[in-house]
Amino acid sequence: MSRSLPIVALLLFLPLWLAASYGVRYGLMEDAQWVGLCAAPGAFWQCQVRSLLGMGIHFQVIAWSGLGLALIAQVVAGRAGRWLAGAALVFAIPALVLYTASIAVFAVVLAGLRLVRQPR
């Protein structure tokens, strides 16, 4: 396998993940149609997802998960640290989009720094 293949895959995945995060934000969380549809309890499964995601946003679970993984990735050596940094980006990018940018920006920066660190 080529050394640049994981980098190319990451560079292709991150913009798609960012677009999907914006789709969730504007299509599910901020769309006015869901306010009326979710008034009846248990009507749609999307309402349950919206509720759980709202609780995760309120308690900043996504952002803190990304920051925690990014901090752990800083101290883990080798390929495992890179995988942890990638996982941190998977949590931190939606956290940036979904109203918890103050914490998630640190997770994105730390994960990015870990990904570009040269191996010893």
C-alpha angles and dihedrals in degrees: 000000000000119000091230095053096085090047092050091046090051092048090052095043099048097060090046090049090049091051091048090050091053089047090056092046098049099027100045112012103040102027110114094215091071092058091064096037093050094052090092109067116240095007099125133015088225088066090057091049090048091051095048092046090049091053090048090052093046093052092039092234095149095050095046091047090054093047092047092051091046092052092048090048089058092063100035112089130219130001094341090062091052091050090050090050090051090050089049089056090050088059099034099053095058088043089057091053097039102064102275100093095135092071099027094058089066091049092051092049094046093046091047092050090050092050094053095043112119115239115245 
